[in-house]
Amino acid sequence: MIDLHLHTSRCGHASGSIAEYVEAGRAAGLEVMCFTDHLPMPAGYPQHYTMRPEEVAPYVEDVRVAAALSAETGGPEVLCGVEADWLPDDVEFVRDSLATRNFDMVLGSVHFVGDWAFDDPDLIARYGSCDIDALWDRYFSLAFDAARSGLFDVLAHPDLIKKFGFLPSVDPRMWYEELALALFEGGCAVEVNAAGLRKPVGEIYPSLGLLAACRRRGVPATFGSDAHAPGEVGNGIGEGRELLRAAGYDSLVVFRGRTPQEVAL
């Protein structure tokens, strides 16, 4: 199995070294793992969610060294990726940042609605003063644009807005269908992300309804634990496999040099 969403202590809100993650991946029986620490954001955004600019080059080098060592010692295969935020007012900053490195995979994610990092538990109080239906609509509008942007290989945790269990009063299928179409049109895969199992919502991102909509559109899928500590590497693989099969998937994609390669589920 694969795990294509892993964070280390460099991203500022995780713990553990690359070596510890590789050892955890080996113990979990992974065949392929991809590190995806957070790409720096421009001035004006909170800087404690991401790598610092001067950390990116050492991060890439350390992952490449770990990959060579892992290959010499029987695996798993180690890939070097990054997670980049969709920042609609700073698209060129993200594009230029990605162009400077040869990543295997770029995860795109929506963590901000305006200036609000809505998935930060320290900022959860803001949910009490907002219209949840309108918030979901705005979140998905951002996700549509991210999926179509051409910046990303995979849209990570595509319904992250459900993290704390604040659910809309309306049927979300309209958003699901439009996001599936946007992913298809943008040539962007969808991530099955097990971190939701560890959050208040208690379920994988995305929901079965959204994942099934993606399958109907022919959108390929990846899997990631979104580990923020070595002990979380590979978490949720069994549940993720069940969800993928329920949605009709029988394969996943792995990105090497930003080129997708199909692997059996």
N, C-alpha and C positions, 0 to 999 in steps of 0.2 A: 504494500500500500504506500501511498504518498502522503506527505505533509508539506504543503507549500505556503505556509504562513507561520513564521517563527520570528520572535523578537528577542534581542539580548539586552544586556544592561546599557548598551550604547543609546538606546532610544529614550532613556530617561525615566521610564515608568515600568521597567522590567528588570529581571535579575538573571544572573548566570552568564557564563562565558560561552563562546562558540564551541570550544572543546567539550564543555559539559553538555551542550545541546546535541552534539554529534554522538557522544556516548549514550545519551538518552534515546536518540533515534535508533542506534544500533540495538539497544536493549528492547525497544518497542517493535523491532522487526521491520523497520521502514526500509524500503528500497530506494526511495528518493526523498530528499528533504531540501527545502529552499528557505534561506534566511531572507527576511523582508523587513529590516529595520526601517524606521520612518525617515523619509527624505526631509531635509531641513525646509522650513517655510520662510517666506520673506519677512522683513521687519514689519512690525505691526501685529503679527500673530503671536500667540503664546509659544515660547521656545522650549518649554519643558516637556512637550509631547514628542519631540523629534531628536534625531542626531544633530549635533552642532556641525556647521559647514566643514570645519577642519577634521571632523571624524569620518567623513564619507570615504576618503581615499584609504585610510587605515582599515576601515571596515571591509571594503572590497578586498584589499590585500589579505587580510586575516581569513576571510571566507575562502579565498582561492587557495591559500596555504592549507587550510583545514580540508578542503576538497581533495587536494593532492595526497595528503596524509591518509585520509579515509579510503581513497582508492587503493593505496598501497597495503592497507590492512583489512581489506575485505568488505568495504562499504559501511554505510550506505553512500549512494551518490549524493554529493553536496553541491547545491546550486546557489548562485548569488543573485538575489532579487532585492527589491525595495518596495515599500508602500508609500504612495504619494497621494496627498490630499487633493481633492477637486476644489480648486480655489478660483471661482469664476472671474474674479477681478484680477487674477494674477496668473493667467494661463501661460503666458510667455515665460514667466519665471520658472514654472514647473517644466515646461517643454525644454527650456535651455538647460536646466539642471539635469534632466534625464539624458540629454544629448551628450553630456560630458563623460558618461560611464557606459561600459558595455555590460549591462545587466542581463541576466537570463530571463527575468520576468519582472513586470511592473504591475503591482496591485494598485488599483485606484480605489479610493474610499471617500465617502462623504461623512465627515465628522462635525462640520460646522453648518449651522443654519444662521446666516448673518454672522454676528460675532459670538454666537453661543456654541460652545463645544458641548452639544446636547448629550453626549454619552459620558461625560465626566460626572462621576457620582458627587463630587463636591459642588456641582452646579444644578443638582436635581430640583432644587426648590423652584426654579423657573418654570417647571411644568405646571405648578399650581396656579400660574397666572396667564396661561396661554390656552388658546383654542386648539385642542388636540387634533381635530379633523383638519384644520387649516395647517397645523404643523406637519402632519403627514403629507398633505398635498404639496407643501413647499419642499419637504425633504425629497419626495419622489421626483419633483420637477428638477431638482439638482442632480439626482441620480440619472434621470433621462439624459441630461446634458453631458454628464461624465461618461456615460456609456457610449455616446455618439462622438465624443471628442477626438478619438483616435490616439489619445495619450496612453491609454492603459491596455494591458493584455487581459486583465481579469478585473471584474468589479467585486471587491471584497464585501463580506457581510452585507448583502444588498438591502436587507430590511432592518438595518441597525437601529432605526428609529423606535423599534419595539422593545429595546433593551430593558427598560425599567417597567415594562408592562402597561404603559399608557397607550391603550389601543383605541382606534377610531370607532365612532358610532355608525359609520357607513361601511358598506361592503368594499373591501380593499381590492377586489378583483380588477377594477378598472385601472388601478395603478400597476398591478401585476402584469396585465396584458401589455400595457404601454411600455413598461420597463423591458419585458421580454423582446418586444419589437425593437426598442432602442439598442439593446445588446446585439441583436442580430444585425441590425443596420450598421452598427459601429464595429462589427467584427470583434466583439469583446466577450470573453467567457464569463460565466457566473461562478462564484465561489460558494461551496457548501462549507460553512464555517461553524465549527463546534463550540466556539466560545460562548454562544448563547445558552448552552446547557449549564454554564457556570455563572450565569447572570440572573437577575430577578425574573426575567421572562421565562427562563427554564426550558428553552427550546432552541434548536439549531436555526441559524440564519442560512438560507431563507426558509419561509414556511413552505409546506408542501404545495400549496396553491401557486406560489410564485415559481417554485422550481419546476412544477409541471408545465406552467405556461412557457418557461424557457425551453423545456424539452420539445414542446409542440412547435416552437419556432426554429428548432435545430441549433440552439445555443449550446456550445460545449461547456463542460463543467470541470472544476478542480475541487480539491479538498484541502482544508487547512485547519489545524487545531487553534491557531492564533495564540500559541503558547507564549506566555510572558515569564515563564520559569521552566527550567529543564524538566521538572516533574510533570509538566503539562504537555510535553511533546507526545504527539500521537493520540491525545485525549479525544474521545468521541468518534473514533474511526468506525466502530461497529454501528453506532447510531447513524452516522453519515452515510454508510453503505446502504443501510435499510431505507433511508429517505431517498437516496438516489434511485434505488430500484423501484420504490413506490412511485416515483415520478416518471419512470420509464427509461432511465439511463442504464446502459450496460458498459460504458467506458468513461474514462476521464482523459484530460489532456495535461501533459507536462510541457513546460516551456523551457527550451534551451536556446540561448541566443535570441530570445523573443520569438522563437518559432514553435508553434504547438505540435506536439507529437502524441498520438493517441495511445493509451494504455488500457488494458482490460480492467474492468471494475473488479 
